[in-house]
Amino acid sequence: MLPMDLIIVSLPYSLMVFIFQLCMIDCLKIKSIYVPKAITIGESAWLNCSYELENDNLYSITWFKANLLEINLNNKRQFYRYVHNEVPPTTTYETPGVHIDETKSNRGSVYLYKSNLTTEGKYICEVIADSPSFQTVTRTDDMRVHYLPEKGPTISPTTSTIGNVDFINVTCKSGPSKPKARLSWYINETPAPKQYVYDEDYLNVSDDPSNGLRSSQIRLLFPIYQNNPKDNYYRLRCESQFVQSFSEVAQISIKPVNQRSNDSFTSVFQVGLIRSSSGRGIESINPTNDSIINKEGDLRIEGLKSSYQPRDRVNLTCQSGKSPVHSTPTKLTWLINNIEATRDMIQTHPIDSLNNTKLSLMFNLNQSFFTKWSDLNDLKRSKIVLKCYALYEEILFQSSKEQTIRKTRESKSESAAVNTADQVTMGSGSGNVLHGSLLRVNQLITILITIMIIL
């Protein structure tokens, strides 16, 4: 190829690079988008889209809403539009779940004065520059809507005394909510053993899956002789918690500097929201992650070097930021190419006074490591992606219901009467069954003797 031909071929590419670099400095961009991660049904909410025009002039700002699970956003609906040169500049469009206060909304800020379950969804801000560029930029964020029950959990039956029975059998229920209540049983302030607790959510056939509300129900069934109460009473407590899970991912890529040589490796560090693809990735840790809110926060990785040599020791520590008030300690997990790291590579650290969590990952950059963890066994072309996945739960609301059951000192006939009244929930005493069987045998013997005498 002649030098002039080479220049002609490379000119469009160079022009594209120049325009891209120029846009990085002087083009329209969205600085930030604010959409509340979660609100309680009925609450108001602000949406805000901040942008930089640089050398452009503003043409319009438009807000759209889409289904929370929608990926391509083809079915998004416009609900607010601001056109700078129009009079009046603001136009609103009726959209389910979006209730706009036009007196408070302006430019990129929209005020929703109330919310319902259909307010939940993806919110998209679109900013368009004026002529001649008409450049368009968009940003998206999610909002979830919580619905908490007005009443706490209930326990049935409400029996306060029991007689000569073998089992205590009670059920705890929590009404429809979003997120679903997490129920737990306690016996005399001690968590009930798992073998005595039965999940009965499948019995809640009245739940309507279309609105996302789900009820919770668990049964406590335990033998009395294994849980002998003090002072002849059992203090049972059912606790309900409503939690929202949040996740964050920090990612590091380690790959050869030169694809033709394995003499050295370079490390590329990236922090932010990483949406995991399907397969043996983050989904294997939290299979129900459709209810987890992804966020950007204070997750950081320490110990990273700018470059590594083959057989170097990699020692990284992932540290979470301070967890919000009323939240559980952050659970950290290391993934290597979307597969959870083995225990021999992990070092745990105690939680500090600020509720920060640390987890270290250590390994040697040798051939055996790449053979085990990389998709390619060729050291020259291998790339390792390390992810630190953080998960914590914020307690939105919790309540409990208590019930004290006393064991009475009754005669067997009295106990039988109590068992009959509570037979739906209390197991009948074995002594009563044996007593009834002996009576029937004696009656049968008497009848046979009478028949023999007559004959």
C-alpha positions in Angstrom: 0.0 0.0 0.0 1.4 3.4 -1.0 2.0 6.0 1.8 -0.8 8.3 0.4 -3.2 5.4 0.4 -2.3 4.7 4.0 -2.9 8.2 4.9 -6.3 8.2 3.2 -7.3 5.0 5.0 -6.2 6.1 8.4 -7.6 9.6 8.1 -11.3 8.7 9.1 -10.0 6.7 12.1 -7.8 9.6 13.2 -10.8 12.0 12.8 -13.0 9.8 14.9 -10.4 9.7 17.7 -10.0 13.5 17.5 -13.8 14.0 17.8 -14.0 11.6 20.7 -11.2 13.3 22.5 -12.8 16.7 21.8 -16.1 15.4 23.2 -14.4 14.2 26.3 -13.6 17.9 27.0 -16.3 20.1 25.3 -19.4 17.9 24.7 -22.6 17.6 26.6 -22.6 15.1 29.5 -24.8 14.1 32.4 -22.9 14.7 35.7 -25.3 12.7 37.9 -28.8 11.3 38.2 -30.6 10.9 41.5 -33.4 8.5 41.9 -34.3 7.2 45.4 -33.2 3.6 45.6 -36.3 2.7 47.7 -39.3 4.5 49.2 -42.3 3.4 51.2 -45.6 3.4 49.5 -47.3 6.8 49.8 -44.1 8.7 50.2 -43.0 11.6 47.9 -39.8 11.5 45.9 -37.5 13.8 44.0 -35.9 12.9 40.7 -32.9 15.0 39.6 -30.7 15.0 36.5 -27.6 17.2 36.5 -25.8 17.9 33.3 -23.0 20.0 31.8 -23.5 21.7 28.5 -19.9 22.8 27.9 -20.0 24.6 24.5 -23.5 23.3 23.6 -26.9 24.9 24.2 -29.8 23.0 25.8 -32.6 21.8 23.6 -34.6 19.4 25.9 -34.6 17.3 29.1 -36.9 14.3 29.1 -37.8 11.7 31.8 -38.9 8.2 30.9 -40.1 5.2 33.0 -39.7 1.5 32.2 -40.4 -1.8 33.9 -37.9 -2.7 36.5 -36.9 -6.0 34.8 -36.8 -4.5 31.3 -33.3 -4.5 29.7 -33.5 -3.0 26.3 -35.9 -0.2 27.4 -37.9 -0.4 24.2 -41.2 0.0 26.1 -40.2 3.0 28.1 -42.9 5.7 28.6 -42.3 9.4 28.5 -43.8 11.3 31.5 -42.0 14.6 31.6 -40.4 16.9 29.0 -38.7 20.2 29.3 -38.0 22.1 26.0 -35.9 25.2 26.6 -37.3 27.4 23.8 -41.0 26.5 24.1 -43.6 28.4 26.1 -44.6 26.9 28.4 -41.4 24.8 28.5 -42.8 21.9 30.5 -45.1 19.1 29.4 -46.3 16.2 31.5 -47.7 12.9 30.2 -50.0 10.5 32.2 -48.1 7.4 33.2 -49.2 4.8 35.8 -47.5 5.4 39.2 -46.0 8.8 38.2 -47.8 11.6 40.1 -46.0 14.9 39.2 -46.3 18.2 41.1 -45.7 20.6 38.2 -45.4 23.6 40.5 -42.3 22.2 42.1 -40.8 20.5 39.0 -38.4 22.4 36.7 -35.8 21.5 34.1 -34.1 18.3 35.2 -35.8 18.1 38.6 -39.2 16.3 39.0 -41.2 16.1 42.2 -43.5 13.1 42.7 -45.9 14.0 45.4 -47.1 10.5 46.1 -46.3 6.9 45.2 -47.9 3.5 44.9 -46.7 0.0 43.9 -46.7 1.0 40.2 -44.2 3.8 40.9 -41.5 1.2 41.1 -39.4 1.0 37.9 -36.4 2.2 35.9 -36.2 6.0 35.5 -34.3 7.3 32.5 -33.1 10.9 32.0 -32.4 12.0 28.5 -30.7 15.4 27.7 -30.4 16.7 24.1 -28.2 19.6 23.0 -29.5 22.2 20.5 -28.4 22.5 16.9 -26.1 22.0 15.2 -24.9 18.9 17.2 -28.3 17.7 18.7 -26.1 15.4 20.8 -28.1 13.0 23.1 -27.0 11.5 26.4 -28.9 9.3 28.8 -28.6 7.9 32.3 -30.7 5.3 34.1 -31.4 4.4 37.7 -33.9 2.1 39.6 -36.5 2.8 42.2 -38.2 0.2 44.4 -41.4 0.8 46.4 -41.9 -0.9 49.8 -45.2 -1.9 51.3 -45.1 -2.7 55.0 -48.1 -4.3 56.8 -50.0 -2.1 59.2 -50.0 -4.9 61.9 -47.4 -7.1 63.3 -47.3 -10.9 63.0 -50.0 -13.1 64.5 -49.8 -16.4 66.4 -52.4 -19.1 66.3 -53.9 -20.7 68.2 -54.0 -18.3 71.2 -54.0 -21.1 73.8 -52.5 -20.1 77.1 -52.5 -23.5 78.9 -51.8 -27.1 77.9 -52.3 -30.3 79.7 -50.8 -33.7 79.2 -49.6 -33.3 75.6 -46.5 -34.4 73.7 -46.1 -31.5 71.2 -46.6 -27.8 71.0 -47.8 -26.8 67.5 -48.3 -23.1 66.7 -48.2 -21.0 63.5 -46.9 -17.5 62.9 -48.3 -15.4 60.0 -47.4 -12.0 58.5 -49.7 -10.3 56.0 -48.9 -9.3 52.4 -45.9 -7.0 52.2 -43.0 -6.0 49.9 -40.4 -7.1 50.6 -41.7 -10.3 52.1 -41.4 -10.6 55.9 -38.6 -12.8 57.3 -40.1 -14.7 60.3 -38.2 -16.3 63.1 -39.2 -18.4 66.2 -37.8 -18.1 69.7 -38.4 -20.5 72.6 -37.7 -18.8 76.0 -35.6 -16.2 74.2 -33.5 -18.8 72.5 -33.7 -19.2 68.6 -35.8 -22.3 67.9 -33.8 -25.2 66.4 -34.1 -25.5 62.6 -35.6 -29.0 62.8 -38.7 -27.6 64.7 -39.4 -24.8 62.2 -41.4 -25.4 59.0 -41.8 -22.9 56.1 -45.4 -22.8 55.0 -45.4 -20.0 52.4 -46.8 -22.4 49.9 -50.1 -22.2 51.8 -50.6 -18.5 51.0 -52.6 -19.2 47.9 -54.4 -15.8 48.2 -51.3 -13.8 47.3 -51.5 -11.9 44.1 -48.2 -12.2 42.2 -49.0 -9.3 39.9 -48.6 -6.7 42.6 -45.4 -8.2 44.1 -46.9 -8.5 47.6 -46.2 -11.8 49.4 -47.3 -13.2 52.8 -45.1 -15.2 55.1 -46.0 -18.2 57.4 -43.9 -20.5 59.5 -44.9 -23.3 61.9 -43.3 -24.2 65.2 -43.7 -27.9 66.2 -41.5 -29.2 69.0 -41.7 -32.0 71.5 -42.2 -31.0 75.1 -39.9 -33.6 76.7 -36.9 -32.2 74.8 -37.6 -28.6 75.9 -38.6 -28.9 79.5 -39.7 -25.4 80.5 -38.7 -23.6 83.7 -41.5 -23.0 86.1 -43.8 -25.0 83.8 -44.2 -22.4 81.0 -43.0 -21.7 77.5 -42.4 -18.2 76.3 -42.8 -18.3 72.5 -41.9 -15.3 70.3 -42.3 -14.8 66.6 -40.2 -12.0 65.2 -40.8 -10.4 61.7 -38.2 -8.4 59.9 -38.5 -6.5 56.7 -35.1 -6.0 55.1 -33.7 -4.6 51.9 -30.6 -6.0 50.4 -27.9 -3.8 48.8 -24.9 -5.0 46.8 -21.7 -3.5 45.4 -18.9 -4.8 43.3 -15.3 -3.8 43.0 -13.4 -5.3 40.1 -9.7 -5.8 39.2 -8.3 -7.2 35.9 -4.8 -8.7 35.8 -3.5 -9.4 32.3 -0.1 -9.5 30.4 1.2 -6.2 29.3 2.4 -7.7 26.0 0.3 -10.5 24.5 3.5 -12.0 23.0 5.4 -12.3 26.3 4.6 -13.5 29.7 7.4 -11.6 31.4 5.2 -9.2 33.2 1.5 -8.4 34.0 -0.3 -5.2 34.4 -3.2 -4.7 36.8 -6.3 -2.6 35.9 -8.4 -1.4 38.7 -12.1 -0.6 38.3 -14.7 0.2 41.0 -18.4 0.7 40.5 -21.5 -1.1 39.5 -20.8 -4.4 37.7 -23.9 -6.3 36.5 -23.1 -10.0 36.5 -23.9 -12.1 33.5 -25.7 -15.4 33.9 -23.8 -18.5 35.0 -21.5 -19.3 37.9 -21.2 -15.8 39.0 -22.8 -13.6 41.6 -26.1 -15.4 41.0 -24.5 -18.5 42.6 -24.0 -16.6 45.8 -27.5 -15.0 45.9 -29.9 -16.8 43.6 -32.7 -14.4 44.6 -30.8 -11.3 43.6 -33.7 -9.8 41.7 -34.7 -8.2 45.0 -31.2 -6.8 45.7 -30.5 -3.1 45.0 -27.2 -2.5 43.2 -25.4 0.6 44.5 -22.1 2.5 44.3 -20.5 3.3 47.6 -17.3 3.0 49.6 -16.1 -0.5 48.7 -12.4 -0.4 48.1 -9.5 -2.8 47.5 -6.1 -2.3 49.0 -2.7 -3.9 48.3 -2.9 -3.6 44.5 0.4 -3.1 42.6 0.7 -1.3 39.3 2.4 -4.4 37.8 3.2 -8.0 38.6 5.8 -10.5 37.5 5.1 -14.2 37.0 5.2 -16.1 40.3 4.6 -12.9 42.3 2.5 -13.1 45.4 -0.8 -11.2 45.1 -2.2 -10.0 48.4 -5.4 -7.9 48.2 -7.8 -6.8 50.9 -11.3 -5.8 50.2 -12.9 -3.4 52.7 -16.4 -2.2 52.9 -17.4 1.3 54.0 -19.4 2.0 57.2 -22.7 0.2 57.0 -25.8 2.3 57.4 -27.6 2.4 60.8 -30.0 -0.5 61.4 -28.1 -2.7 58.9 -26.4 -6.0 59.2 -22.5 -6.2 58.9 -21.5 -6.4 55.2 -20.8 -9.8 53.9 -17.8 -9.9 51.5 -17.1 -12.5 48.9 -14.1 -12.8 46.5 -14.8 -14.2 42.9 -12.1 -15.2 40.4 -13.4 -15.2 36.9 -16.9 -15.3 38.4 -16.2 -18.4 40.5 -16.0 -18.1 44.3 -12.4 -18.3 45.6 -11.5 -21.3 47.7 -11.0 -21.1 51.5 -7.3 -21.6 51.4 -7.0 -18.3 49.4 -9.1 -16.3 51.9 -8.2 -14.6 55.1 -10.9 -13.1 57.3 -10.6 -10.1 59.6 -12.6 -9.1 62.7 -15.3 -6.4 62.2 -14.0 -3.1 63.6 -15.8 -0.6 65.9 -17.3 1.2 62.9 -18.9 -2.0 61.6 -16.4 -2.1 58.6 -15.7 -5.6 57.2 -12.4 -6.8 55.6 -11.6 -9.9 53.5 -8.2 -10.7 52.0 -7.4 -12.7 48.9 -3.9 -14.3 48.4 -2.5 -16.4 45.6 0.7 -16.8 43.5 0.7 -15.8 39.8 2.1 -19.1 38.6 1.1 -21.6 35.9 -1.0 -23.8 38.2 -3.1 -20.8 39.2 -3.9 -19.9 35.6 -4.5 -23.6 34.8 -7.1 -23.8 37.5 -8.8 -20.4 37.3 -8.4 -19.0 33.8 -10.5 -19.9 30.8 -7.3 -20.2 28.8 -4.4 -22.3 29.9 -2.0 -20.2 27.8 -0.2 -17.9 30.2 0.5 -15.5 27.4 -3.2 -14.8 26.6 -4.7 -15.4 30.1 -6.7 -12.7 31.8 -7.9 -12.9 35.4 -10.8 -10.8 36.6 -11.1 -10.5 40.4 -14.3 -9.2 41.9 -15.1 -8.4 45.5 -18.8 -8.7 46.0 -20.4 -6.9 49.0 -23.8 -7.6 50.4 -25.6 -6.0 53.4 -29.2 -5.8 54.6 -30.9 -2.8 55.9 -33.7 -3.4 58.4 -36.7 -1.4 57.3 -39.0 -2.4 60.1 -39.3 -5.2 62.6 -42.0 -6.3 65.1 -42.8 -9.4 67.2 -45.6 -11.3 68.8 -45.3 -13.2 72.1 -47.3 -15.9 73.6 -46.8 -17.7 76.9 -48.1 -21.2 77.3 -48.2 -22.8 80.7 -48.2 -26.5 81.4 -51.0 -27.3 83.9 -51.0 -30.1 86.5 -54.3 -31.8 85.7 -55.7 -35.2 86.0 -55.8 -37.4 82.8 -59.5 -36.9 82.3 -59.1 -33.1 82.5 -56.1 -33.3 80.2 -58.1 -35.2 77.7 -60.7 -32.4 77.6 -58.0 -29.8 77.0 -56.5 -31.9 74.2 -59.8 -32.3 72.5 -60.3 -28.5 72.6 -56.9 -27.8 71.1 -56.5 -30.9 68.9 -56.0 -28.8 65.8 -52.7 -27.5 67.1 -51.7 -29.7 70.1 -50.6 -33.4 69.7 -52.8 -35.7 71.8 -51.1 -37.5 74.7 -50.0 -41.1 74.2 -51.4 -42.0 77.6 -54.9 -41.1 76.4 -54.6 -43.2 73.3 -53.5 -46.2 75.3 -56.3 -45.8 77.8 -58.9 -45.7 75.1 -57.5 -48.8 73.4 -57.6 -50.8 76.7 -61.2 -49.8 77.3 -62.2 -51.1 73.8 -60.3 -54.5 74.4 -62.1 -55.0 77.8 -65.5 -54.4 76.1 -64.7 -56.9 73.4 -63.7 -59.6 75.9 -66.9 -59.0 77.9 -69.0 -59.4 74.7 -67.2 -62.7 73.8 -67.7 -64.2 77.3 -71.4 -63.3 77.1 -71.8 -65.0 73.8 -70.1 -68.2 75.0 -72.3 -68.4 78.1 -75.4 -68.1 75.9 -74.2 -70.8 73.6 
